[in-house]
Amino acid sequence: MDRVLIEGMIVKTIIGIYDWEREIKQPVRLDIEMAWDISTAGKSDNINDTLDYKSVAKRLESFILSAEFGLIEALAEHCANIVLHEFSVPWLRLKVSKPGAVSGSENVAVLIERGTLK
């Protein structure tokens, strides 16, 4: 199965369990790998024959901007469900990162896979 990727998508949102985190927006980074057969689009060169990754990104951005989660695990699960159900993606691998969440580290992240890879 072919893959469509969105890498390094940064969105600021309220995320975290501590009181101070509930008062500010922090960046989260999304890296998304989505299974999608691109052969038809490769032949037709027509956007209607492929996964519209711009629409996926805009939908996730809109959701994240209006969401408030305590855990990146919950944010990841909700984002995965949006992509799987609203865009009919059969499988995805989603990494949600919270830069600077742990002192002395560059990043903290969760990586999930959902759906069925054909």
KOLDRENDREN-440649 format. One record per residue: chain; x, y, z of N, C-alpha, C, CB in turn; residue in three letters. Coordinates in steps of 0.02 Angstrom, whole numbers. Glycine has a CB too. Example, Ala and Ser with C-alpha at 12.3 -4.5 7.8 and 13.67 -1.06 7.14 Angstrom:
<atoms>
+------+--------+--------+--------+--------+--------+--------+--------+--------+--------+--------+--------+--------+------+
| unit |    nxx |    nyy |    nzz |   caxx |   cayy |   cazz |    cxx |    cyy |    czz |   cbxx |   cbyy |   cbzz | code |
+------+--------+--------+--------+--------+--------+--------+--------+--------+--------+--------+--------+--------+------+
|    A |    660 |   -284 |    390 |    615 |   -225 |    390 |    660 |   -165 |    390 |    565 |   -224 |    452 |  ala |
|    A |    642 |   -112 |    354 |    684 |    -53 |    357 |    645 |      2 |    394 |    704 |    -30 |    286 |  ser |
+------+--------+--------+--------+--------+--------+--------+--------+--------+--------+--------+--------+--------+------+
</atoms>
This chain:
<atoms>
+------+--------+--------+--------+--------+--------+--------+--------+--------+--------+--------+--------+--------+------+
| unit |    nxx |    nyy |    nzz |   caxx |   cayy |   cazz |    cxx |    cyy |    czz |   cbxx |   cbyy |   cbzz | code |
+------+--------+--------+--------+--------+--------+--------+--------+--------+--------+--------+--------+--------+------+
|    A |     43 |    -59 |      0 |      0 |      0 |      0 |     45 |     62 |      0 |    -49 |      0 |     62 |  met |
|    A |     26 |    109 |    -41 |     61 |    173 |    -44 |     48 |    212 |     20 |     41 |    214 |   -106 |  asp |
|    A |     86 |    264 |     30 |     78 |    306 |     90 |     78 |    380 |     70 |    134 |    292 |    142 |  arg |
|    A |     36 |    418 |    104 |     36 |    491 |     99 |     57 |    516 |    168 |    -36 |    520 |     77 |  val |
|    A |    104 |    562 |    169 |    131 |    586 |    232 |    121 |    661 |    241 |    205 |    570 |    238 |  leu |
|    A |    108 |    680 |    302 |    110 |    750 |    324 |    160 |    751 |    381 |     37 |    779 |    345 |  ile |
|    A |    214 |    788 |    373 |    267 |    787 |    423 |    279 |    857 |    452 |    332 |    760 |    392 |  glu |
|    A |    288 |    859 |    517 |    307 |    921 |    549 |    252 |    973 |    554 |    364 |    951 |    514 |  gly |
|    A |    190 |    951 |    558 |    134 |    998 |    565 |    131 |   1024 |    637 |     66 |    964 |    545 |  met |
|    A |    138 |   1088 |    646 |    139 |   1119 |    713 |     74 |   1158 |    724 |    201 |   1166 |    721 |  ile |
|    A |     41 |   1144 |    781 |    -19 |   1179 |    799 |    -14 |   1196 |    874 |    -84 |   1137 |    784 |  val |
|    A |    -33 |   1257 |    892 |    -33 |   1276 |    963 |   -102 |   1263 |    993 |    -13 |   1351 |    971 |  lys |
|    A |   -101 |   1233 |   1051 |   -164 |   1215 |   1084 |   -154 |   1211 |   1160 |   -190 |   1148 |   1057 |  thr |
|    A |   -208 |   1206 |   1196 |   -203 |   1194 |   1268 |   -196 |   1119 |   1278 |   -266 |   1223 |   1306 |  ile |
|    A |   -140 |   1100 |   1307 |   -125 |   1030 |   1317 |    -84 |   1023 |   1381 |    -88 |    999 |   1256 |  ile |
|    A |   -103 |    978 |   1424 |    -64 |    966 |   1484 |   -108 |    958 |   1545 |    -16 |   1022 |   1496 |  gly |
|    A |    -79 |    931 |   1598 |   -117 |    915 |   1659 |   -105 |    965 |   1715 |    -99 |    847 |   1683 |  ile |
|    A |    -54 |   1007 |   1708 |    -39 |   1054 |   1762 |    -78 |   1119 |   1752 |     37 |   1069 |   1764 |  tyr |
|    A |    -92 |   1153 |   1807 |   -131 |   1215 |   1805 |   -102 |   1266 |   1756 |   -135 |   1246 |   1874 |  asp |
|    A |    -36 |   1275 |   1758 |     -6 |   1325 |   1715 |    -13 |   1306 |   1641 |     68 |   1334 |   1732 |  trp |
|    A |    -17 |   1241 |   1627 |    -26 |   1219 |   1557 |    -97 |   1233 |   1532 |    -10 |   1145 |   1552 |  glu |
|    A |   -143 |   1239 |   1577 |   -213 |   1251 |   1558 |   -224 |   1325 |   1542 |   -260 |   1229 |   1614 |  arg |
|    A |   -174 |   1367 |   1554 |   -180 |   1439 |   1543 |   -144 |   1464 |   1481 |   -154 |   1475 |   1603 |  glu |
|    A |   -105 |   1422 |   1449 |    -67 |   1443 |   1390 |    -75 |   1393 |   1333 |      8 |   1452 |   1408 |  ile |
|    A |    -62 |   1416 |   1273 |    -61 |   1371 |   1216 |     11 |   1348 |   1205 |    -90 |   1404 |   1152 |  lys |
|    A |     19 |   1284 |   1195 |     84 |   1254 |   1183 |     84 |   1221 |   1114 |    102 |   1204 |   1238 |  gln |
|    A |    143 |   1217 |   1083 |    145 |   1184 |   1017 |    143 |   1108 |   1025 |    208 |   1205 |    979 |  pro |
|    A |    107 |   1076 |    979 |    111 |   1005 |    970 |    130 |    994 |    897 |     43 |    968 |    989 |  val |
|    A |    166 |    941 |    885 |    187 |    924 |    817 |    155 |    858 |    797 |    265 |    919 |    812 |  arg |
|    A |    129 |    857 |    736 |     99 |    796 |    709 |    140 |    772 |    649 |     26 |    807 |    688 |  leu |
|    A |    154 |    708 |    648 |    183 |    674 |    591 |    136 |    617 |    574 |    258 |    649 |    605 |  asp |
|    A |    108 |    618 |    514 |     55 |    571 |    497 |     75 |    533 |    434 |    -12 |    608 |    486 |  ile |
|    A |     68 |    467 |    438 |     79 |    423 |    381 |     13 |    387 |    368 |    139 |    372 |    394 |  glu |
|    A |    -14 |    396 |    308 |    -81 |    369 |    292 |    -76 |    322 |    232 |   -131 |    426 |    278 |  met |
|    A |   -105 |    263 |    240 |   -108 |    216 |    184 |   -158 |    241 |    133 |   -126 |    144 |    208 |  ala |
|    A |   -136 |    242 |     69 |   -180 |    265 |     16 |   -153 |    242 |    -51 |   -187 |    343 |     18 |  trp |
|    A |   -195 |    214 |    -91 |   -174 |    193 |   -158 |   -171 |    255 |   -203 |   -223 |    139 |   -187 |  asp |
|    A |   -111 |    274 |   -222 |   -102 |    334 |   -262 |    -96 |    319 |   -337 |    -41 |    372 |   -239 |  ile |
|    A |   -103 |    256 |   -357 |    -91 |    238 |   -427 |   -138 |    274 |   -476 |    -98 |    163 |   -436 |  ser |
|    A |   -202 |    280 |   -458 |   -249 |    314 |   -503 |   -230 |    387 |   -512 |   -321 |    309 |   -475 |  thr |
|    A |   -214 |    420 |   -456 |   -194 |    491 |   -460 |   -128 |    499 |   -497 |   -188 |    520 |   -389 |  ala |
|    A |    -85 |    449 |   -489 |    -21 |    451 |   -525 |    -31 |    450 |   -601 |     23 |    393 |   -504 |  gly |
|    A |    -83 |    415 |   -623 |    -98 |    412 |   -695 |   -139 |    472 |   -719 |   -136 |    347 |   -710 |  lys |
|    A |   -187 |    493 |   -678 |   -233 |    546 |   -700 |   -208 |    617 |   -686 |   -300 |    538 |   -666 |  ser |
|    A |   -165 |    624 |   -635 |   -141 |    690 |   -613 |   -200 |    735 |   -592 |   -101 |    724 |   -670 |  asp |
|    A |   -250 |    703 |   -561 |   -311 |    739 |   -541 |   -320 |    733 |   -465 |   -373 |    711 |   -578 |  asn |
|    A |   -329 |    789 |   -431 |   -337 |    791 |   -358 |   -396 |    748 |   -334 |   -346 |    862 |   -334 |  ile |
|    A |   -446 |    741 |   -375 |   -505 |    702 |   -356 |   -491 |    627 |   -351 |   -561 |    714 |   -405 |  asn |
|    A |   -433 |    606 |   -376 |   -415 |    535 |   -375 |   -367 |    517 |   -319 |   -384 |    516 |   -441 |  asp |
|    A |   -357 |    562 |   -273 |   -309 |    548 |   -219 |   -334 |    573 |   -152 |   -241 |    579 |   -235 |  thr |
|    A |   -296 |    561 |   -101 |   -311 |    587 |    -34 |   -290 |    660 |    -32 |   -274 |    546 |     22 |  leu |
|    A |   -337 |    704 |    -17 |   -323 |    776 |    -15 |   -290 |    792 |     52 |   -388 |    818 |    -25 |  asp |
|    A |   -223 |    788 |     53 |   -187 |    798 |    116 |   -195 |    869 |    144 |   -113 |    783 |    106 |  tyr |
|    A |   -208 |    918 |    101 |   -220 |    986 |    126 |   -285 |    987 |    167 |   -224 |   1036 |     67 |  lys |
|    A |   -336 |    953 |    143 |   -399 |    949 |    181 |   -390 |    912 |    247 |   -453 |    914 |    139 |  ser |
|    A |   -350 |    859 |    246 |   -335 |    823 |    308 |   -301 |    870 |    358 |   -290 |    761 |    295 |  val |
|    A |   -250 |    905 |    335 |   -213 |    950 |    379 |   -257 |   1006 |    406 |   -153 |    981 |    341 |  ala |
|    A |   -298 |   1036 |    363 |   -342 |   1090 |    385 |   -393 |   1066 |    436 |   -379 |   1121 |    325 |  lys |
|    A |   -420 |   1006 |    426 |   -469 |    978 |    473 |   -437 |    965 |    540 |   -500 |    913 |    445 |  arg |
|    A |   -377 |    936 |    540 |   -343 |    922 |    603 |   -324 |    987 |    638 |   -281 |    879 |    592 |  leu |
|    A |   -300 |   1036 |    601 |   -282 |   1100 |    630 |   -342 |   1132 |    663 |   -253 |   1147 |    576 |  glu |
|    A |   -398 |   1133 |    629 |   -460 |   1162 |    656 |   -480 |   1126 |    721 |   -516 |   1158 |    604 |  ser |
|    A |   -478 |   1061 |    720 |   -495 |   1022 |    779 |   -448 |   1037 |    837 |   -494 |    947 |    763 |  phe |
|    A |   -384 |   1036 |    825 |   -334 |   1046 |    878 |   -338 |   1116 |    907 |   -263 |   1032 |    852 |  ile |
|    A |   -349 |   1166 |    864 |   -354 |   1235 |    888 |   -412 |   1244 |    937 |   -362 |   1282 |    830 |  leu |
|    A |   -465 |   1206 |    928 |   -524 |   1214 |    971 |   -526 |   1163 |   1028 |   -587 |   1207 |    929 |  ser |
|    A |   -479 |   1116 |   1028 |   -479 |   1063 |   1079 |   -437 |   1082 |   1139 |   -451 |    998 |   1049 |  ala |
|    A |   -452 |   1049 |   1194 |   -412 |   1056 |   1255 |   -407 |    987 |   1286 |   -443 |   1108 |   1306 |  glu |
|    A |   -346 |    958 |   1285 |   -335 |    892 |   1313 |   -283 |    895 |   1368 |   -313 |    843 |   1259 |  phe |
|    A |   -287 |    848 |   1413 |   -236 |    841 |   1464 |   -177 |    802 |   1438 |   -264 |    808 |   1526 |  gly |
|    A |   -191 |    750 |   1398 |   -139 |    704 |   1376 |   -131 |    703 |   1300 |   -154 |    634 |   1400 |  leu |
|    A |    -69 |    696 |   1277 |    -59 |    690 |   1205 |    -87 |    624 |   1180 |     16 |    696 |   1188 |  ile |
|    A |    -93 |    575 |   1223 |   -124 |    511 |   1204 |   -196 |    522 |   1181 |   -121 |    462 |   1264 |  glu |
|    A |   -233 |    562 |   1218 |   -303 |    576 |   1201 |   -307 |    616 |   1136 |   -338 |    614 |   1258 |  ala |
|    A |   -263 |    665 |   1129 |   -262 |    704 |   1068 |   -247 |    660 |   1008 |   -210 |    761 |   1073 |  leu |
|    A |   -199 |    615 |   1014 |   -181 |    570 |    960 |   -240 |    525 |    940 |   -122 |    526 |    980 |  ala |
|    A |   -274 |    498 |    989 |   -330 |    453 |    976 |   -386 |    490 |    938 |   -358 |    424 |   1041 |  glu |
|    A |   -402 |    550 |    959 |   -455 |    589 |    926 |   -434 |    608 |    854 |   -471 |    652 |    966 |  his |
|    A |   -373 |    628 |    845 |   -349 |    646 |    778 |   -350 |    585 |    732 |   -278 |    675 |    781 |  cys |
|    A |   -329 |    528 |    757 |   -330 |    467 |    717 |   -401 |    450 |    695 |   -300 |    408 |    757 |  ala |
|    A |   -449 |    456 |    741 |   -518 |    441 |    724 |   -545 |    488 |    670 |   -562 |    446 |    786 |  asn |
|    A |   -527 |    551 |    672 |   -548 |    599 |    621 |   -523 |    577 |    553 |   -522 |    670 |    638 |  ile |
|    A |   -459 |    561 |    548 |   -430 |    542 |    484 |   -460 |    477 |    458 |   -353 |    535 |    490 |  val |
|    A |   -466 |    428 |    501 |   -493 |    363 |    481 |   -565 |    367 |    457 |   -487 |    314 |    538 |  leu |
|    A |   -606 |    403 |    494 |   -678 |    403 |    480 |   -700 |    457 |    431 |   -715 |    411 |    544 |  his |
|    A |   -672 |    516 |    436 |   -694 |    570 |    392 |   -661 |    569 |    323 |   -680 |    637 |    425 |  glu |
|    A |   -603 |    538 |    318 |   -567 |    537 |    254 |   -560 |    466 |    226 |   -499 |    568 |    262 |  phe |
|    A |   -591 |    418 |    259 |   -591 |    348 |    236 |   -521 |    320 |    225 |   -631 |    342 |    171 |  ser |
|    A |   -476 |    341 |    267 |   -408 |    314 |    265 |   -409 |    246 |    300 |   -356 |    363 |    300 |  val |
|    A |   -384 |    193 |    268 |   -390 |    127 |    298 |   -341 |    114 |    356 |   -379 |     75 |    246 |  pro |
|    A |   -285 |    149 |    356 |   -233 |    138 |    407 |   -192 |    202 |    414 |   -187 |     78 |    389 |  trp |
|    A |   -170 |    215 |    475 |   -124 |    271 |    485 |    -76 |    257 |    542 |   -162 |    336 |    498 |  leu |
|    A |    -20 |    291 |    538 |     28 |    294 |    592 |     33 |    369 |    609 |     99 |    262 |    573 |  arg |
|    A |     21 |    385 |    672 |     20 |    455 |    693 |     66 |    465 |    753 |    -52 |    477 |    711 |  leu |
|    A |    110 |    512 |    746 |    155 |    531 |    801 |    134 |    601 |    823 |    230 |    529 |    779 |  lys |
|    A |    118 |    608 |    887 |    102 |    673 |    916 |    157 |    689 |    966 |     31 |    674 |    950 |  val |
|    A |    190 |    745 |    956 |    246 |    766 |    998 |    229 |    830 |   1035 |    308 |    776 |    955 |  ser |
|    A |    258 |    834 |   1094 |    252 |    894 |   1135 |    323 |    917 |   1152 |    209 |    881 |   1201 |  lys |
|    A |    350 |    962 |   1111 |    419 |    984 |   1122 |    429 |   1016 |   1191 |    439 |   1034 |   1068 |  pro |
|    A |    484 |    999 |   1222 |    502 |   1029 |   1286 |    461 |   1008 |   1345 |    498 |   1101 |   1280 |  gly |
|    A |    422 |    954 |   1339 |    377 |    933 |   1394 |    415 |    906 |   1454 |    329 |    881 |   1368 |  ala |
|    A |    474 |    879 |   1442 |    515 |    852 |   1496 |    581 |    889 |   1497 |    525 |    775 |   1488 |  val |
|    A |    598 |    916 |   1554 |    660 |    953 |   1561 |    720 |    910 |   1541 |    669 |    978 |   1634 |  ser |
|    A |    763 |    938 |   1501 |    823 |    903 |   1479 |    812 |    861 |   1416 |    847 |    859 |   1534 |  gly |
|    A |    750 |    860 |   1391 |    738 |    823 |   1329 |    712 |    870 |   1275 |    686 |    766 |   1341 |  ser |
|    A |    724 |    852 |   1215 |    701 |    893 |   1159 |    626 |    885 |   1148 |    739 |    874 |   1095 |  glu |
|    A |    601 |    824 |   1163 |    534 |    809 |   1142 |    506 |    749 |   1181 |    532 |    795 |   1067 |  asn |
|    A |    440 |    747 |   1187 |    404 |    689 |   1213 |    350 |    674 |   1161 |    373 |    702 |   1285 |  val |
|    A |    339 |    611 |   1146 |    291 |    594 |   1094 |    257 |    527 |   1107 |    325 |    593 |   1026 |  ala |
|    A |    200 |    518 |   1074 |    168 |    453 |   1070 |    162 |    437 |    996 |     97 |    452 |   1106 |  val |
|    A |    167 |    372 |    981 |    161 |    348 |    913 |    109 |    293 |    912 |    230 |    323 |    885 |  leu |
|    A |     56 |    304 |    873 |      2 |    255 |    871 |    -10 |    232 |    798 |    -63 |    283 |    901 |  ile |
|    A |    -35 |    172 |    791 |    -57 |    146 |    727 |   -129 |    125 |    735 |    -12 |     87 |    702 |  glu |
|    A |   -171 |    144 |    688 |   -242 |    126 |    690 |   -264 |    105 |    621 |   -285 |    184 |    716 |  arg |
|    A |   -314 |     61 |    619 |   -342 |     39 |    555 |   -310 |    -26 |    532 |   -334 |     92 |    502 |  gly |
|    A |   -323 |    -43 |    470 |   -298 |   -105 |    441 |   -258 |    -90 |    378 |   -355 |   -153 |    425 |  thr |
|    A |   -197 |   -113 |    377 |   -154 |   -105 |    319 |   -166 |   -163 |    272 |    -80 |   -100 |    340 |  leu |
|    A |   -185 |   -148 |    211 |   -201 |   -201 |    162 |   -140 |   -223 |    124 |   -254 |   -177 |    113 |  lys |
+------+--------+--------+--------+--------+--------+--------+--------+--------+--------+--------+--------+--------+------+
</atoms>
